[in-house]
Amino acid sequence: MDQIVRLDSRQEAALQAIAERFIVQHKGDPVKALKEMIVLNGHLQERLDALGTARGKSVKQR
């Protein structure tokens, strides 16, 4: 992990509300919701890595 994110009380409350909605979408099962979040984060990380690789190639070609 590169950095620690600190949230103020407003941000914490917003994050809590989003987390609760996400768990409700997974039929109240927090473990199922966590697994889905891990999968989603993995897909997003792959896309970010691909964008970084593509950007690196375009910068080198200049």
C-alpha beads as a LAMMPS data file, in Angstrom:
LAMMPS data file: protein, C-alpha beads

62 atoms
61 bonds

1 atom types
1 bond types

-500.0 500.0 xlo xhi
-500.0 500.0 ylo yhi
-500.0 500.0 zlo zhi

Masses

1 110.0

Atoms # bond

1 1 1 0.000 0.000 0.000
2 1 1 1.480 3.311 -1.077
3 1 1 -0.338 5.670 1.253
4 1 1 -2.744 5.854 4.158
5 1 1 -5.963 7.740 3.470
6 1 1 -7.478 9.701 6.330
7 1 1 -11.155 10.586 6.219
8 1 1 -13.010 13.314 8.052
9 1 1 -16.332 12.496 9.733
10 1 1 -18.377 13.571 6.683
11 1 1 -16.349 11.363 4.345
12 1 1 -16.506 8.473 6.819
13 1 1 -20.306 8.763 7.006
14 1 1 -20.592 8.803 3.205
15 1 1 -18.318 5.770 2.913
16 1 1 -20.348 3.933 5.576
17 1 1 -23.586 4.595 3.676
18 1 1 -22.079 3.329 0.419
19 1 1 -20.714 0.224 2.146
20 1 1 -24.100 -0.538 3.681
21 1 1 -25.834 -0.191 0.292
22 1 1 -23.225 -2.463 -1.302
23 1 1 -23.845 -5.119 1.365
24 1 1 -27.620 -4.833 0.845
25 1 1 -27.061 -5.429 -2.891
26 1 1 -25.366 -8.682 -1.922
27 1 1 -28.356 -9.865 0.110
28 1 1 -26.890 -8.685 3.416
29 1 1 -23.837 -10.938 3.156
30 1 1 -20.735 -8.859 3.981
31 1 1 -18.346 -11.656 2.950
32 1 1 -19.990 -11.944 -0.468
33 1 1 -19.848 -8.143 -0.819
34 1 1 -16.163 -8.120 0.158
35 1 1 -15.347 -10.814 -2.404
36 1 1 -17.150 -8.828 -5.101
37 1 1 -15.239 -5.685 -4.104
38 1 1 -11.934 -7.559 -4.354
39 1 1 -12.835 -8.796 -7.837
40 1 1 -13.907 -5.308 -8.941
41 1 1 -10.702 -3.776 -7.578
42 1 1 -8.663 -6.424 -9.414
43 1 1 -10.347 -5.559 -12.713
44 1 1 -9.813 -1.836 -12.141
45 1 1 -6.161 -2.393 -11.249
46 1 1 -5.641 -4.362 -14.479
47 1 1 -7.163 -1.487 -16.475
48 1 1 -4.990 1.076 -14.672
49 1 1 -1.897 -1.028 -15.294
50 1 1 -2.791 -1.307 -18.990
51 1 1 -3.278 2.461 -19.234
52 1 1 0.049 3.040 -17.509
53 1 1 1.786 0.673 -19.909
54 1 1 0.145 2.333 -22.923
55 1 1 1.125 5.796 -21.652
56 1 1 4.679 4.652 -21.034
57 1 1 4.949 3.413 -24.614
58 1 1 3.547 6.645 -26.078
59 1 1 5.938 8.771 -24.025
60 1 1 8.932 6.672 -25.158
61 1 1 7.926 7.012 -28.816
62 1 1 8.062 10.835 -28.738

Bonds

1 1 1 2
2 1 2 3
3 1 3 4
4 1 4 5
5 1 5 6
6 1 6 7
7 1 7 8
8 1 8 9
9 1 9 10
10 1 10 11
11 1 11 12
12 1 12 13
13 1 13 14
14 1 14 15
15 1 15 16
16 1 16 17
17 1 17 18
18 1 18 19
19 1 19 20
20 1 20 21
21 1 21 22
22 1 22 23
23 1 23 24
24 1 24 25
25 1 25 26
26 1 26 27
27 1 27 28
28 1 28 29
29 1 29 30
30 1 30 31
31 1 31 32
32 1 32 33
33 1 33 34
34 1 34 35
35 1 35 36
36 1 36 37
37 1 37 38
38 1 38 39
39 1 39 40
40 1 40 41
41 1 41 42
42 1 42 43
43 1 43 44
44 1 44 45
45 1 45 46
46 1 46 47
47 1 47 48
48 1 48 49
49 1 49 50
50 1 50 51
51 1 51 52
52 1 52 53
53 1 53 54
54 1 54 55
55 1 55 56
56 1 56 57
57 1 57 58
58 1 58 59
59 1 59 60
60 1 60 61
61 1 61 62
